[in-house]
């Protein structure tokens, strides 16, 4: 769907809803495409289990090399 920016001012909420639903919405100025409205893809945050975190810590500690730490250098 192509809509002029002047028209979009009056129906921006509707255009945003259409774009979020997957419809291609292009805003035009002087009959030239200027802007495309796209939905933002929100990723769900994953919770890291305590067991995974402890296993990761153990793995890192096992790979650490002895010597002066960065804090003391």
N, C-alpha and C positions, 0 to 999 in steps of 0.2 A: 504494500500500500504506500503510495506517495502522497504527502500532504505538505502544503506550503507552511513555512514557519509562522506566517500570520494566522493561518487557520489553526495551527497546532496550539497556539496560545489559548484558544477557547476550549480545547478538548484534550489537554495534555494528560489528564488522569485516564481518560479512555484509551489514548494512544499508548500510555505506559502499560496499562493492563493488557492490551493486545500484544505488545512486544513481549511482556512477561509470559504470555501464553504461547509464544513461539511464532507469532506472525511477524513478518518482516515489515518494519515501519521505517520509511525514509523521509526525512524532512528536506524540503527543497527551498531554494532562494532563487528567484528569477528563472524558474524551471530547471535549475541545475541541482543535482543531489549534493547536499552539504553534510548531513548527519544521518547516521543509521542508529536506531534505538535497538539495543540488545539487552536481554535479561542478564543479570549478574548470577553466576553460578556459585552458590554458597556451599562450601564443603562442610560436612559435619565434623566436629572435633572428635578425635578418638581418645578415649581414656586409656592411659598406660597403666597396666596392672602393677601392683607393688612387686609381684614375683618377677615380671619382666625387667623392671628397673633394677632389682637386686641382682639378677643374672647379668645384666649389662654392666653394672658396676664391677662385679666379680671378674668378668671378661677383660675389662679395661685394666683392672689392677694386675691381672695375670700377665698382661702384655707390657706393663710399665717396666722401664729399665731403671736399675739402681743408679743413684748419682745425685748431684745437687738438684734441688727443686727449683722451679722457675721463681718461686717466691724469694729464695735465698741468693739468686744470681744477680 
